[in-house]
């Protein structure tokens, strides 16, 4: 069963850490057990619906971390290339200065 949009908004507001705590303290242990959200005129979602939402949020976080690591690697390689180029330009400058300064 799909989550009611109002439940989804409430879960987003709570955040994954608080939702884990909500599941930990919820009465009933089966995946079909209702989890009391105490929202007026909204039926309580099942434990499985909330667990599915939580897994989806964790996958989103993992994708975000993976993307950040990719960009961090790219930045690190660019920085290393920049240091090497700067060193080579410095060395070339020293060599040119030594050969053009004469005796």
Gaussian input, Z-matrix of N, CA and C with variables (Angstrom, degrees):
# hf/3-21g

backbone

0 1
 N
 C     1     B1
 C     2     B2     1     A1
 N     3     B3     2     A2     1     D1
 C     4     B4     3     A3     2     D2
 C     5     B5     4     A4     3     D3
 N     6     B6     5     A5     4     D4
 C     7     B7     6     A6     5     D5
 C     8     B8     7     A7     6     D6
 N     9     B9     8     A8     7     D7
 C    10    B10     9     A9     8     D8
 C    11    B11    10    A10     9     D9
 N    12    B12    11    A11    10    D10
 C    13    B13    12    A12    11    D11
 C    14    B14    13    A13    12    D12
 N    15    B15    14    A14    13    D13
 C    16    B16    15    A15    14    D14
 C    17    B17    16    A16    15    D15
 N    18    B18    17    A17    16    D16
 C    19    B19    18    A18    17    D17
 C    20    B20    19    A19    18    D18
 N    21    B21    20    A20    19    D19
 C    22    B22    21    A21    20    D20
 C    23    B23    22    A22    21    D21
 N    24    B24    23    A23    22    D22
 C    25    B25    24    A24    23    D23
 C    26    B26    25    A25    24    D24
 N    27    B27    26    A26    25    D25
 C    28    B28    27    A27    26    D26
 C    29    B29    28    A28    27    D27
 N    30    B30    29    A29    28    D28
 C    31    B31    30    A30    29    D29
 C    32    B32    31    A31    30    D30
 N    33    B33    32    A32    31    D31
 C    34    B34    33    A33    32    D32
 C    35    B35    34    A34    33    D33
 N    36    B36    35    A35    34    D34
 C    37    B37    36    A36    35    D35
 C    38    B38    37    A37    36    D36
 N    39    B39    38    A38    37    D37
 C    40    B40    39    A39    38    D38
 C    41    B41    40    A40    39    D39
 N    42    B42    41    A41    40    D40
 C    43    B43    42    A42    41    D41
 C    44    B44    43    A43    42    D42
 N    45    B45    44    A44    43    D43
 C    46    B46    45    A45    44    D44
 C    47    B47    46    A46    45    D45
 N    48    B48    47    A47    46    D46
 C    49    B49    48    A48    47    D47
 C    50    B50    49    A49    48    D48
 N    51    B51    50    A50    49    D49
 C    52    B52    51    A51    50    D50
 C    53    B53    52    A52    51    D51
 N    54    B54    53    A53    52    D52
 C    55    B55    54    A54    53    D53
 C    56    B56    55    A55    54    D54
 N    57    B57    56    A56    55    D55
 C    58    B58    57    A57    56    D56
 C    59    B59    58    A58    57    D57
 N    60    B60    59    A59    58    D58
 C    61    B61    60    A60    59    D59
 C    62    B62    61    A61    60    D60
 N    63    B63    62    A62    61    D61
 C    64    B64    63    A63    62    D62
 C    65    B65    64    A64    63    D63
 N    66    B66    65    A65    64    D64
 C    67    B67    66    A66    65    D65
 C    68    B68    67    A67    66    D66
 N    69    B69    68    A68    67    D67
 C    70    B70    69    A69    68    D68
 C    71    B71    70    A70    69    D69
 N    72    B72    71    A71    70    D70
 C    73    B73    72    A72    71    D71
 C    74    B74    73    A73    72    D72
 N    75    B75    74    A74    73    D73
 C    76    B76    75    A75    74    D74
 C    77    B77    76    A76    75    D75
 N    78    B78    77    A77    76    D76
 C    79    B79    78    A78    77    D77
 C    80    B80    79    A79    78    D78
 N    81    B81    80    A80    79    D79
 C    82    B82    81    A81    80    D80
 C    83    B83    82    A82    81    D81
 N    84    B84    83    A83    82    D82
 C    85    B85    84    A84    83    D83
 C    86    B86    85    A85    84    D84
 N    87    B87    86    A86    85    D85
 C    88    B88    87    A87    86    D86
 C    89    B89    88    A88    87    D87
 N    90    B90    89    A89    88    D88
 C    91    B91    90    A90    89    D89
 C    92    B92    91    A91    90    D90
 N    93    B93    92    A92    91    D91
 C    94    B94    93    A93    92    D92
 C    95    B95    94    A94    93    D93
 N    96    B96    95    A95    94    D94
 C    97    B97    96    A96    95    D95
 C    98    B98    97    A97    96    D96
 N    99    B99    98    A98    97    D97
 C   100   B100    99    A99    98    D98
 C   101   B101   100   A100    99    D99
 N   102   B102   101   A101   100   D100
 C   103   B103   102   A102   101   D101
 C   104   B104   103   A103   102   D102
 N   105   B105   104   A104   103   D103
 C   106   B106   105   A105   104   D104
 C   107   B107   106   A106   105   D105
 N   108   B108   107   A107   106   D106
 C   109   B109   108   A108   107   D107
 C   110   B110   109   A109   108   D108
 N   111   B111   110   A110   109   D109
 C   112   B112   111   A111   110   D110
 C   113   B113   112   A112   111   D111
 N   114   B114   113   A113   112   D112
 C   115   B115   114   A114   113   D113
 C   116   B116   115   A115   114   D114
 N   117   B117   116   A116   115   D115
 C   118   B118   117   A117   116   D116
 C   119   B119   118   A118   117   D117
 N   120   B120   119   A119   118   D118
 C   121   B121   120   A120   119   D119
 C   122   B122   121   A121   120   D120
 N   123   B123   122   A122   121   D121
 C   124   B124   123   A123   122   D122
 C   125   B125   124   A124   123   D123
 N   126   B126   125   A125   124   D124
 C   127   B127   126   A126   125   D125
 C   128   B128   127   A127   126   D126
 N   129   B129   128   A128   127   D127
 C   130   B130   129   A129   128   D128
 C   131   B131   130   A130   129   D129
 N   132   B132   131   A131   130   D130
 C   133   B133   132   A132   131   D131
 C   134   B134   133   A133   132   D132
 N   135   B135   134   A134   133   D133
 C   136   B136   135   A135   134   D134
 C   137   B137   136   A136   135   D135
 N   138   B138   137   A137   136   D136
 C   139   B139   138   A138   137   D137
 C   140   B140   139   A139   138   D138
 N   141   B141   140   A140   139   D139
 C   142   B142   141   A141   140   D140
 C   143   B143   142   A142   141   D141
 N   144   B144   143   A143   142   D142
 C   145   B145   144   A144   143   D143
 C   146   B146   145   A145   144   D144
 N   147   B147   146   A146   145   D145
 C   148   B148   147   A147   146   D146
 C   149   B149   148   A148   147   D147
 N   150   B150   149   A149   148   D148
 C   151   B151   150   A150   149   D149
 C   152   B152   151   A151   150   D150
 N   153   B153   152   A152   151   D151
 C   154   B154   153   A153   152   D152
 C   155   B155   154   A154   153   D153
 N   156   B156   155   A155   154   D154
 C   157   B157   156   A156   155   D155
 C   158   B158   157   A157   156   D156
 N   159   B159   158   A158   157   D157
 C   160   B160   159   A159   158   D158
 C   161   B161   160   A160   159   D159
 N   162   B162   161   A161   160   D160
 C   163   B163   162   A162   161   D161
 C   164   B164   163   A163   162   D162
 N   165   B165   164   A164   163   D163
 C   166   B166   165   A165   164   D164
 C   167   B167   166   A166   165   D165
 N   168   B168   167   A167   166   D166
 C   169   B169   168   A168   167   D167
 C   170   B170   169   A169   168   D168
 N   171   B171   170   A170   169   D169
 C   172   B172   171   A171   170   D170
 C   173   B173   172   A172   171   D171
 N   174   B174   173   A173   172   D172
 C   175   B175   174   A174   173   D173
 C   176   B176   175   A175   174   D174
 N   177   B177   176   A176   175   D175
 C   178   B178   177   A177   176   D176
 C   179   B179   178   A178   177   D177
 N   180   B180   179   A179   178   D178
 C   181   B181   180   A180   179   D179
 C   182   B182   181   A181   180   D180
 N   183   B183   182   A182   181   D181
 C   184   B184   183   A183   182   D182
 C   185   B185   184   A184   183   D183
 N   186   B186   185   A185   184   D184
 C   187   B187   186   A186   185   D185
 C   188   B188   187   A187   186   D186
 N   189   B189   188   A188   187   D187
 C   190   B190   189   A189   188   D188
 C   191   B191   190   A190   189   D189
 N   192   B192   191   A191   190   D190
 C   193   B193   192   A192   191   D191
 C   194   B194   193   A193   192   D192
 N   195   B195   194   A194   193   D193
 C   196   B196   195   A195   194   D194
 C   197   B197   196   A196   195   D195
 N   198   B198   197   A197   196   D196
 C   199   B199   198   A198   197   D197
 C   200   B200   199   A199   198   D198
 N   201   B201   200   A200   199   D199
 C   202   B202   201   A201   200   D200
 C   203   B203   202   A202   201   D201
 N   204   B204   203   A203   202   D202
 C   205   B205   204   A204   203   D203
 C   206   B206   205   A205   204   D204
 N   207   B207   206   A206   205   D205
 C   208   B208   207   A207   206   D206
 C   209   B209   208   A208   207   D207
 N   210   B210   209   A209   208   D208
 C   211   B211   210   A210   209   D209
 C   212   B212   211   A211   210   D210
 N   213   B213   212   A212   211   D211
 C   214   B214   213   A213   212   D212
 C   215   B215   214   A214   213   D213
 N   216   B216   215   A215   214   D214
 C   217   B217   216   A216   215   D215
 C   218   B218   217   A217   216   D216
 N   219   B219   218   A218   217   D217
 C   220   B220   219   A219   218   D218
 C   221   B221   220   A220   219   D219
 N   222   B222   221   A221   220   D220
 C   223   B223   222   A222   221   D221
 C   224   B224   223   A223   222   D222
 N   225   B225   224   A224   223   D223
 C   226   B226   225   A225   224   D224
 C   227   B227   226   A226   225   D225
 N   228   B228   227   A227   226   D226
 C   229   B229   228   A228   227   D227
 C   230   B230   229   A229   228   D228
 N   231   B231   230   A230   229   D229
 C   232   B232   231   A231   230   D230
 C   233   B233   232   A232   231   D231
 N   234   B234   233   A233   232   D232
 C   235   B235   234   A234   233   D233
 C   236   B236   235   A235   234   D234
 N   237   B237   236   A236   235   D235
 C   238   B238   237   A237   236   D236
 C   239   B239   238   A238   237   D237
 N   240   B240   239   A239   238   D238
 C   241   B241   240   A240   239   D239
 C   242   B242   241   A241   240   D240
 N   243   B243   242   A242   241   D241
 C   244   B244   243   A243   242   D242
 C   245   B245   244   A244   243   D243
 N   246   B246   245   A245   244   D244
 C   247   B247   246   A246   245   D245
 C   248   B248   247   A247   246   D246
 N   249   B249   248   A248   247   D247
 C   250   B250   249   A249   248   D248
 C   251   B251   250   A250   249   D249
 N   252   B252   251   A251   250   D250
 C   253   B253   252   A252   251   D251
 C   254   B254   253   A253   252   D252
 N   255   B255   254   A254   253   D253
 C   256   B256   255   A255   254   D254
 C   257   B257   256   A256   255   D255
 N   258   B258   257   A257   256   D256
 C   259   B259   258   A258   257   D257
 C   260   B260   259   A259   258   D258
 N   261   B261   260   A260   259   D259
 C   262   B262   261   A261   260   D260
 C   263   B263   262   A262   261   D261
 N   264   B264   263   A263   262   D262
 C   265   B265   264   A264   263   D263
 C   266   B266   265   A265   264   D264
 N   267   B267   266   A266   265   D265
 C   268   B268   267   A267   266   D266
 C   269   B269   268   A268   267   D267
 N   270   B270   269   A269   268   D268
 C   271   B271   270   A270   269   D269
 C   272   B272   271   A271   270   D270
 N   273   B273   272   A272   271   D271
 C   274   B274   273   A273   272   D272
 C   275   B275   274   A274   273   D273
 N   276   B276   275   A275   274   D274
 C   277   B277   276   A276   275   D275
 C   278   B278   277   A277   276   D276
 N   279   B279   278   A278   277   D277
 C   280   B280   279   A279   278   D278
 C   281   B281   280   A280   279   D279
 N   282   B282   281   A281   280   D280
 C   283   B283   282   A282   281   D281
 C   284   B284   283   A283   282   D282
 N   285   B285   284   A284   283   D283
 C   286   B286   285   A285   284   D284
 C   287   B287   286   A286   285   D285
 N   288   B288   287   A287   286   D286
 C   289   B289   288   A288   287   D287
 C   290   B290   289   A289   288   D288
 N   291   B291   290   A290   289   D289
 C   292   B292   291   A291   290   D290
 C   293   B293   292   A292   291   D291
 N   294   B294   293   A293   292   D292
 C   295   B295   294   A294   293   D293
 C   296   B296   295   A295   294   D294
 N   297   B297   296   A296   295   D295
 C   298   B298   297   A297   296   D296
 C   299   B299   298   A298   297   D297
 N   300   B300   299   A299   298   D298
 C   301   B301   300   A300   299   D299
 C   302   B302   301   A301   300   D300
 N   303   B303   302   A302   301   D301
 C   304   B304   303   A303   302   D302
 C   305   B305   304   A304   303   D303
 N   306   B306   305   A305   304   D304
 C   307   B307   306   A306   305   D305
 C   308   B308   307   A307   306   D306

   B1=1.4485
   B2=1.5278
   B3=1.2995
   B4=1.4617
   B5=1.5237
   B6=1.3146
   B7=1.4601
   B8=1.5223
   B9=1.3001
   B10=1.4640
   B11=1.5377
   B12=1.3215
   B13=1.4761
   B14=1.5285
   B15=1.3258
   B16=1.4686
   B17=1.5265
   B18=1.3358
   B19=1.4684
   B20=1.5264
   B21=1.3317
   B22=1.4685
   B23=1.5364
   B24=1.3203
   B25=1.4669
   B26=1.5304
   B27=1.3099
   B28=1.4672
   B29=1.5347
   B30=1.3272
   B31=1.4588
   B32=1.5319
   B33=1.3176
   B34=1.4647
   B35=1.5236
   B36=1.3196
   B37=1.4677
   B38=1.5301
   B39=1.3295
   B40=1.4583
   B41=1.5283
   B42=1.3227
   B43=1.4641
   B44=1.5167
   B45=1.3291
   B46=1.4619
   B47=1.5262
   B48=1.3223
   B49=1.4651
   B50=1.5199
   B51=1.3291
   B52=1.4663
   B53=1.5272
   B54=1.3362
   B55=1.4667
   B56=1.5285
   B57=1.3418
   B58=1.4719
   B59=1.5283
   B60=1.3247
   B61=1.4679
   B62=1.5303
   B63=1.3223
   B64=1.4660
   B65=1.5287
   B66=1.3313
   B67=1.4680
   B68=1.5289
   B69=1.3264
   B70=1.4657
   B71=1.5212
   B72=1.3184
   B73=1.4654
   B74=1.5287
   B75=1.3354
   B76=1.4654
   B77=1.5257
   B78=1.3277
   B79=1.4590
   B80=1.5278
   B81=1.3104
   B82=1.4618
   B83=1.5169
   B84=1.3199
   B85=1.4507
   B86=1.5270
   B87=1.3131
   B88=1.4579
   B89=1.5155
   B90=1.3316
   B91=1.4644
   B92=1.5197
   B93=1.3090
   B94=1.4670
   B95=1.5298
   B96=1.3331
   B97=1.4639
   B98=1.5285
   B99=1.3288
   B100=1.4686
   B101=1.5267
   B102=1.3225
   B103=1.4646
   B104=1.5248
   B105=1.3199
   B106=1.4645
   B107=1.5207
   B108=1.3262
   B109=1.4659
   B110=1.5251
   B111=1.3127
   B112=1.4591
   B113=1.5245
   B114=1.3283
   B115=1.4584
   B116=1.5244
   B117=1.3246
   B118=1.4601
   B119=1.5333
   B120=1.3214
   B121=1.4681
   B122=1.5285
   B123=1.3306
   B124=1.4675
   B125=1.5219
   B126=1.3295
   B127=1.4644
   B128=1.5338
   B129=1.3182
   B130=1.4616
   B131=1.5272
   B132=1.3225
   B133=1.4665
   B134=1.5229
   B135=1.3159
   B136=1.4649
   B137=1.5248
   B138=1.2969
   B139=1.4671
   B140=1.5326
   B141=1.3244
   B142=1.4655
   B143=1.5263
   B144=1.3445
   B145=1.4634
   B146=1.5326
   B147=1.3119
   B148=1.4588
   B149=1.5309
   B150=1.3298
   B151=1.4659
   B152=1.5252
   B153=1.3310
   B154=1.4730
   B155=1.5227
   B156=1.3343
   B157=1.4668
   B158=1.5292
   B159=1.3295
   B160=1.4552
   B161=1.5281
   B162=1.3363
   B163=1.4666
   B164=1.5267
   B165=1.3285
   B166=1.4673
   B167=1.5265
   B168=1.3199
   B169=1.4660
   B170=1.5276
   B171=1.3260
   B172=1.4563
   B173=1.5305
   B174=1.3371
   B175=1.4715
   B176=1.5266
   B177=1.3368
   B178=1.4690
   B179=1.5258
   B180=1.3176
   B181=1.4596
   B182=1.5206
   B183=1.3378
   B184=1.4620
   B185=1.5210
   B186=1.3386
   B187=1.4653
   B188=1.5274
   B189=1.3201
   B190=1.4627
   B191=1.5153
   B192=1.3293
   B193=1.4588
   B194=1.5249
   B195=1.3324
   B196=1.4659
   B197=1.5204
   B198=1.3241
   B199=1.4590
   B200=1.5258
   B201=1.3188
   B202=1.4650
   B203=1.5278
   B204=1.3292
   B205=1.4579
   B206=1.5245
   B207=1.3185
   B208=1.4625
   B209=1.5182
   B210=1.3369
   B211=1.4610
   B212=1.5218
   B213=1.3233
   B214=1.4627
   B215=1.5290
   B216=1.3268
   B217=1.4689
   B218=1.5296
   B219=1.3182
   B220=1.4649
   B221=1.5344
   B222=1.3286
   B223=1.4641
   B224=1.5297
   B225=1.3189
   B226=1.4642
   B227=1.5230
   B228=1.3247
   B229=1.4636
   B230=1.5279
   B231=1.3254
   B232=1.4670
   B233=1.5267
   B234=1.3222
   B235=1.4610
   B236=1.5222
   B237=1.3222
   B238=1.4664
   B239=1.5248
   B240=1.3191
   B241=1.4647
   B242=1.5309
   B243=1.3089
   B244=1.4620
   B245=1.5193
   B246=1.3204
   B247=1.4660
   B248=1.5221
   B249=1.3239
   B250=1.4654
   B251=1.5273
   B252=1.3235
   B253=1.4695
   B254=1.5180
   B255=1.3157
   B256=1.4603
   B257=1.5320
   B258=1.3273
   B259=1.4671
   B260=1.5246
   B261=1.3253
   B262=1.4671
   B263=1.5278
   B264=1.3194
   B265=1.4637
   B266=1.5290
   B267=1.2984
   B268=1.4662
   B269=1.5210
   B270=1.3179
   B271=1.4686
   B272=1.5309
   B273=1.3341
   B274=1.4736
   B275=1.5223
   B276=1.3010
   B277=1.4625
   B278=1.5137
   B279=1.3125
   B280=1.4712
   B281=1.5254
   B282=1.3344
   B283=1.4674
   B284=1.5249
   B285=1.3154
   B286=1.4598
   B287=1.5302
   B288=1.2972
   B289=1.4550
   B290=1.5387
   B291=1.3221
   B292=1.4605
   B293=1.5252
   B294=1.3218
   B295=1.4631
   B296=1.5411
   B297=1.2897
   B298=1.4708
   B299=1.5212
   B300=1.3042
   B301=1.4628
   B302=1.5153
   B303=1.3193
   B304=1.4493
   B305=1.5170
   B306=1.3549
   B307=1.4672
   B308=1.5009
   A1=108.86
   A2=116.66
   A3=121.30
   A4=109.78
   A5=114.92
   A6=119.81
   A7=110.78
   A8=115.17
   A9=121.30
   A10=106.81
   A11=118.45
   A12=120.15
   A13=112.85
   A14=117.36
   A15=119.46
   A16=110.69
   A17=116.50
   A18=120.39
   A19=108.94
   A20=116.48
   A21=121.00
   A22=110.32
   A23=117.14
   A24=121.25
   A25=110.02
   A26=116.71
   A27=120.49
   A28=110.77
   A29=117.41
   A30=120.40
   A31=110.51
   A32=116.74
   A33=120.63
   A34=110.21
   A35=116.34
   A36=120.48
   A37=110.61
   A38=116.54
   A39=120.99
   A40=112.13
   A41=116.41
   A42=121.01
   A43=111.34
   A44=117.16
   A45=121.84
   A46=115.04
   A47=118.04
   A48=119.97
   A49=112.32
   A50=116.53
   A51=120.08
   A52=111.50
   A53=116.98
   A54=119.42
   A55=109.76
   A56=117.37
   A57=119.69
   A58=110.37
   A59=115.84
   A60=120.17
   A61=110.71
   A62=116.53
   A63=120.80
   A64=109.95
   A65=116.92
   A66=120.48
   A67=110.70
   A68=116.55
   A69=120.02
   A70=111.59
   A71=116.38
   A72=119.99
   A73=113.33
   A74=117.22
   A75=120.15
   A76=110.88
   A77=115.08
   A78=121.51
   A79=107.57
   A80=117.17
   A81=121.65
   A82=110.24
   A83=115.43
   A84=118.40
   A85=113.63
   A86=118.82
   A87=120.40
   A88=112.04
   A89=115.70
   A90=119.52
   A91=111.97
   A92=117.47
   A93=119.75
   A94=112.66
   A95=117.07
   A96=120.65
   A97=109.87
   A98=117.53
   A99=119.47
   A100=110.76
   A101=115.25
   A102=121.38
   A103=106.79
   A104=115.92
   A105=120.90
   A106=110.66
   A107=116.12
   A108=121.71
   A109=110.91
   A110=117.34
   A111=124.21
   A112=112.49
   A113=115.49
   A114=120.37
   A115=107.69
   A116=118.46
   A117=120.35
   A118=111.59
   A119=115.01
   A120=124.48
   A121=112.78
   A122=117.08
   A123=120.93
   A124=107.25
   A125=117.28
   A126=118.47
   A127=110.79
   A128=115.27
   A129=119.78
   A130=110.07
   A131=117.34
   A132=120.30
   A133=110.48
   A134=115.90
   A135=119.24
   A136=109.06
   A137=114.12
   A138=120.53
   A139=110.44
   A140=117.45
   A141=120.41
   A142=111.40
   A143=117.66
   A144=120.22
   A145=110.69
   A146=116.04
   A147=120.09
   A148=110.19
   A149=117.30
   A150=120.12
   A151=110.75
   A152=117.05
   A153=120.84
   A154=110.92
   A155=117.06
   A156=120.98
   A157=109.90
   A158=115.71
   A159=120.83
   A160=111.23
   A161=117.56
   A162=121.16
   A163=110.94
   A164=116.81
   A165=120.71
   A166=110.21
   A167=118.09
   A168=121.56
   A169=110.43
   A170=117.29
   A171=120.78
   A172=110.74
   A173=117.36
   A174=120.76
   A175=110.48
   A176=117.09
   A177=120.81
   A178=110.55
   A179=116.09
   A180=121.13
   A181=110.48
   A182=116.54
   A183=120.28
   A184=111.24
   A185=117.45
   A186=120.33
   A187=110.44
   A188=116.71
   A189=120.65
   A190=111.76
   A191=116.89
   A192=120.80
   A193=109.83
   A194=116.74
   A195=120.30
   A196=111.59
   A197=117.33
   A198=121.12
   A199=110.50
   A200=117.08
   A201=120.48
   A202=110.67
   A203=117.34
   A204=120.40
   A205=111.40
   A206=116.87
   A207=120.20
   A208=110.18
   A209=117.45
   A210=120.42
   A211=111.30
   A212=118.04
   A213=120.61
   A214=110.11
   A215=116.96
   A216=120.26
   A217=110.62
   A218=116.66
   A219=120.81
   A220=109.89
   A221=116.57
   A222=120.62
   A223=111.01
   A224=117.07
   A225=120.44
   A226=110.81
   A227=117.34
   A228=120.79
   A229=110.08
   A230=117.41
   A231=120.50
   A232=110.76
   A233=117.54
   A234=120.77
   A235=110.97
   A236=117.01
   A237=120.39
   A238=110.53
   A239=116.66
   A240=120.44
   A241=110.06
   A242=117.22
   A243=121.32
   A244=112.07
   A245=117.81
   A246=121.73
   A247=110.07
   A248=117.20
   A249=120.99
   A250=110.39
   A251=116.90
   A252=120.36
   A253=110.36
   A254=117.64
   A255=121.24
   A256=110.67
   A257=117.05
   A258=120.81
   A259=110.69
   A260=117.44
   A261=120.64
   A262=111.48
   A263=117.21
   A264=120.39
   A265=110.20
   A266=116.80
   A267=120.53
   A268=111.97
   A269=116.22
   A270=120.78
   A271=109.81
   A272=117.09
   A273=120.45
   A274=110.17
   A275=117.82
   A276=121.41
   A277=111.66
   A278=117.29
   A279=121.61
   A280=109.91
   A281=116.55
   A282=121.01
   A283=109.97
   A284=118.61
   A285=122.12
   A286=109.48
   A287=118.30
   A288=122.17
   A289=110.78
   A290=116.93
   A291=120.17
   A292=111.11
   A293=118.71
   A294=121.42
   A295=112.96
   A296=117.83
   A297=119.57
   A298=113.55
   A299=117.79
   A300=119.99
   A301=111.38
   A302=118.42
   A303=122.64
   A304=112.39
   A305=115.15
   A306=119.95
   A307=114.71
   D1=135.51
   D2=179.75
   D3=-75.03
   D4=147.82
   D5=178.48
   D6=-71.36
   D7=139.77
   D8=173.00
   D9=-61.43
   D10=137.53
   D11=-179.35
   D12=-56.14
   D13=-31.92
   D14=179.51
   D15=-69.60
   D16=-34.39
   D17=175.94
   D18=-67.64
   D19=-43.56
   D20=179.84
   D21=-58.98
   D22=-43.12
   D23=178.47
   D24=-62.25
   D25=-42.31
   D26=-179.93
   D27=-65.90
   D28=-40.27
   D29=178.05
   D30=-64.18
   D31=-41.69
   D32=177.15
   D33=-61.63
   D34=-41.20
   D35=179.71
   D36=-63.52
   D37=-41.66
   D38=-179.04
   D39=-69.21
   D40=-40.92
   D41=-177.57
   D42=87.89
   D43=158.03
   D44=-175.70
   D45=-57.14
   D46=-40.63
   D47=-178.84
   D48=-62.16
   D49=-45.80
   D50=179.22
   D51=-69.93
   D52=-32.01
   D53=178.42
   D54=-68.11
   D55=-39.02
   D56=175.78
   D57=-59.55
   D58=-42.56
   D59=178.78
   D60=-65.29
   D61=-38.78
   D62=177.12
   D63=-59.87
   D64=-44.25
   D65=178.66
   D66=-66.17
   D67=-38.57
   D68=-178.81
   D69=-63.46
   D70=-36.92
   D71=-176.31
   D72=-95.01
   D73=-2.36
   D74=-177.77
   D75=-68.00
   D76=146.62
   D77=177.22
   D78=-80.58
   D79=135.30
   D80=-179.63
   D81=97.52
   D82=140.15
   D83=-174.40
   D84=-114.07
   D85=-14.57
   D86=-178.31
   D87=-76.94
   D88=159.30
   D89=-179.95
   D90=-66.19
   D91=-20.91
   D92=179.49
   D93=-93.20
   D94=1.41
   D95=179.98
   D96=-68.78
   D97=135.40
   D98=177.74
   D99=-72.75
   D100=146.76
   D101=176.99
   D102=-113.20
   D103=119.56
   D104=-176.68
   D105=-68.80
   D106=115.68
   D107=177.94
   D108=-101.91
   D109=-16.21
   D110=177.07
   D111=56.44
   D112=41.86
   D113=173.63
   D114=-101.24
   D115=130.98
   D116=-177.31
   D117=-64.78
   D118=135.72
   D119=176.04
   D120=61.04
   D121=25.07
   D122=176.59
   D123=-126.03
   D124=124.31
   D125=178.92
   D126=-66.29
   D127=142.81
   D128=179.58
   D129=-64.96
   D130=136.82
   D131=178.49
   D132=-76.98
   D133=163.83
   D134=176.38
   D135=-84.72
   D136=160.97
   D137=178.54
   D138=-58.49
   D139=-38.83
   D140=-178.60
   D141=-65.62
   D142=-37.61
   D143=178.01
   D144=-62.03
   D145=-42.93
   D146=-178.94
   D147=-70.63
   D148=-39.49
   D149=177.14
   D150=-62.53
   D151=-39.28
   D152=177.26
   D153=-63.36
   D154=-42.29
   D155=177.76
   D156=-61.40
   D157=-43.39
   D158=-178.43
   D159=-63.97
   D160=-41.90
   D161=177.18
   D162=-62.58
   D163=-40.60
   D164=178.76
   D165=-63.30
   D166=-41.21
   D167=178.46
   D168=-64.14
   D169=-39.89
   D170=179.17
   D171=-64.84
   D172=-39.25
   D173=177.05
   D174=-64.22
   D175=-40.48
   D176=177.33
   D177=-60.36
   D178=-43.30
   D179=-179.73
   D180=-64.06
   D181=-43.31
   D182=179.30
   D183=-62.56
   D184=-40.43
   D185=177.85
   D186=-64.11
   D187=-40.55
   D188=178.79
   D189=-64.06
   D190=-41.25
   D191=178.65
   D192=-66.19
   D193=-41.20
   D194=178.41
   D195=-61.30
   D196=-42.01
   D197=178.79
   D198=-65.49
   D199=-41.29
   D200=179.22
   D201=-64.01
   D202=-40.04
   D203=178.75
   D204=-65.89
   D205=-37.69
   D206=177.66
   D207=-61.37
   D208=-46.88
   D209=179.57
   D210=-67.30
   D211=-32.64
   D212=177.17
   D213=-66.04
   D214=-40.06
   D215=176.91
   D216=-63.55
   D217=-44.06
   D218=179.21
   D219=-60.22
   D220=-44.18
   D221=179.56
   D222=-64.17
   D223=-38.82
   D224=179.61
   D225=-64.61
   D226=-44.22
   D227=178.55
   D228=-63.37
   D229=-42.70
   D230=178.63
   D231=-62.15
   D232=-39.68
   D233=179.03
   D234=-65.44
   D235=-42.14
   D236=178.49
   D237=-62.83
   D238=-44.53
   D239=177.77
   D240=-61.13
   D241=-40.95
   D242=178.31
   D243=-61.69
   D244=-42.09
   D245=178.74
   D246=-64.68
   D247=-43.28
   D248=-179.59
   D249=-63.93
   D250=-46.16
   D251=179.59
   D252=-62.06
   D253=-43.07
   D254=179.29
   D255=-61.60
   D256=-43.05
   D257=178.40
   D258=-63.10
   D259=-43.57
   D260=-179.90
   D261=-64.28
   D262=-40.43
   D263=177.51
   D264=-64.64
   D265=-40.47
   D266=177.21
   D267=-62.68
   D268=-45.46
   D269=178.72
   D270=-63.39
   D271=-43.52
   D272=178.60
   D273=-61.20
   D274=-39.41
   D275=178.10
   D276=-62.88
   D277=-41.55
   D278=178.61
   D279=-64.48
   D280=-45.69
   D281=-179.43
   D282=-61.68
   D283=-46.65
   D284=-179.87
   D285=-61.52
   D286=-41.99
   D287=-179.78
   D288=-63.75
   D289=-41.99
   D290=-179.77
   D291=-65.74
   D292=-41.24
   D293=-177.49
   D294=-76.78
   D295=-27.31
   D296=-178.03
   D297=-94.30
   D298=-12.19
   D299=-177.39
   D300=-75.58
   D301=-25.83
   D302=177.16
   D303=68.93
   D304=178.69
   D305=-178.58
   D306=-78.67

